[in-house]
Amino acid sequence: MAGEIHLGALVESAYERRGDEETLIYEGRRIAASERLDALRRMTGGLVELGVRPGDRVVVCMANGPEVEVAYGAIWRAGAVVTPVVFLLSEAELRHVLVDSGAVAVITSPELLPRVSAAAADAAEVRHIIVAGDAPDALPYADLVAADPHPLVPRDADDLGALMYTGGTTGRAKGVMLSHGNLWWCGRCAYERGRDTYDGKPSLTALPLSHAFGMIVTIVGTFIEEQRGPSVLMRWFEPAGWLRLAAEHKVGAGQLVPSMLALLLQQPVEDYDLSELTYVSVGAAPLPAAVRAEWERRVPGAALLEGYGCTESGAVISSSTLDDRRSGSVGRPLPRYQVRVVDTGGQDVPAGTDGEIWVRGPGVMTGYWHDPETTADTLAEGWLHTGDVGHLDADGYLWLVDRKKDLIIRSGVNVFPRDVEEVLLEHPGIAAAAVVGRPDPVRGEEVVAFVAPRPGATLDPAEVEAFAAARLSGIHRPHDVKVVDAIPVTSVGKTDRKALRALLVATRPLWTAPSPTATIGACPGRRMSSARGTSSRSSNWARTRTARARPSRCWSAGRRGRRSAVSCSTCTASPTTSSRPSWPTSSPSAVSPSTPWTCASPAGPGAPTRPRTTSPTSPCTTSSWSARSPR
């Protein structure tokens, strides 16, 4: 099959197939496939002229835009390796990626150039920094797309196609090696699973294209041969803007993470014409049952299709379709994918019994970059050991319970945080909840709950404890409740449990109240994050503590990520300034990675603020998706 599977050829053929058809709408621009095809071929020539060779890593560090998709395709056509980087990474984190990957070039934007240049100063292999936009003394992106077209550089299916850095709450980010075949087959299998959902209507993409979920959405799109409308692309997610675009372009489908859904539900969704919206694919973090129920009540015409996967699986493991779904389940495995649920000894467990999820399929990574020991451990016995806990029901639907290492063992009994969080979210005054374990000399671990109030609500810790005690056993209920303004979330919308554990011993202030008009991407946008689960349960599935790195979750379980401490451009504004996103005038800055993410962004007139942690010239109204290593 050598030469038959090539991501560059896949993108090129998709553009050729659609010809002069408008395929992309971006900030008022309508771009035809033929225009993108010409840019793709010319940029390939530009990269080759720069000396980019097959196998070279090229970092793409930008917000969403037409340039990102063209860059990915051109890098693949040149035989090089796409290394997507979330642009909110700190200088130190970006430096690690550049040095570890041995990247020869970086494609970025003017706003990020100072940080990229500083990080690249210590990366000896970086020879070129390409800037899409006006930047004196930088290599213009426009020069590359003005070069002479270059033919496709041959690659084999087993050749490296993407090096995606994913990380946990501890340790340095690890590079996940995904071959052309891995991403080609994952995209193909996801397309086959959901092909009956394509109805020719426009779709709306707000996911960061640098994230595995966002990248695989674009790859799946290249397989679609059915009649389809254009893709409406957002620079980053902003709830009111998403609703406006969905109504304006009569969007039929979208892809969101649960925290985005929660933000949409803070808007007057009933005021927008969403009659054409048929479904929303949901992933990158667990979907709380309360959020699902509210969406189904307020937007009944748009089904929520949950899926699950991880960067190490190519992005997708299971998904739901309009005709094959169960509420609360993350669907059935993709075609050609196999899923096992095993006990601590690696033996299959009966249907309905919780265990660790193992997966095998054509999209599973070839390994971790320069880390054969972790690769061997994670891919032991020919299966990807995800580190996620769940079960398969009798009909083959997959249900997630929790992350194995998030499990709390209190007095020898397993407590899954999601079970406790689901109960807390039944409280009428709680907008978001997160549960972590705290070391306890008597019980081993104690259950601690962080809760964030709904707008206008006031929470009393004792009352919340009593609420939980009436619904949970003494073992499972939280014995310590802490009220915070907002639950911190990672760059992919997951609860940041590392930050919460740090707060148990920290004396620094917590987060400020988020804005209902916030963005996922800008710091006010991390409004809600709580894990999804089923009704409270106890499990006899025992956790084993090992040193093995666990893969990150990227679809319904989300890629592991950690957030750099940053400031926000709205922090420099008055308390009455809207927090709608605008592109910053200078690069985001980072403070110590050990400092919690803080922001004085206004939540409206009279909203509380706190001092900035960085200078007024360090805006970050940009997408806050970032990579981290498996925990």
KALIN-V565238 format. One record per helix or strand of 2 or more residues. SS is the DSSP state (helix for helix, strand for strand). FROM is the first residue (numbers start at 1). TO is the last residue. If there is no record, write none. Layout:
# KALIN-V565238
ss = (SS:SS)
from = (FROM:FROM)
to = (TO:TO)
This chain:
# KALIN-V565238
ss = (helix:strand:strand:helix:strand:helix:strand:helix:strand:helix:strand:strand:helix:strand:strand:helix:strand:helix:strand:strand:helix:strand:helix:helix:strand:helix:strand:helix:strand:strand:strand:strand:strand:helix:helix:strand:strand:helix:strand:strand:helix:strand:strand:helix:strand:helix:strand:helix:helix)
from = (7:22:29:33:57:66:81:91:105:110:128:139:141:160:174:180:203:212:231:237:239:253:258:269:279:289:303:311:318:332:338:355:367:372:380:384:398:404:408:413:417:430:444:461:480:497:519:523:569)
to = (18:26:32:50:60:77:84:101:108:120:131:140:144:167:179:197:205:223:233:238:248:256:264:271:282:298:306:313:319:333:342:360:368:378:382:392:403:406:410:415:424:440:453:469:484:505:520:525:572)
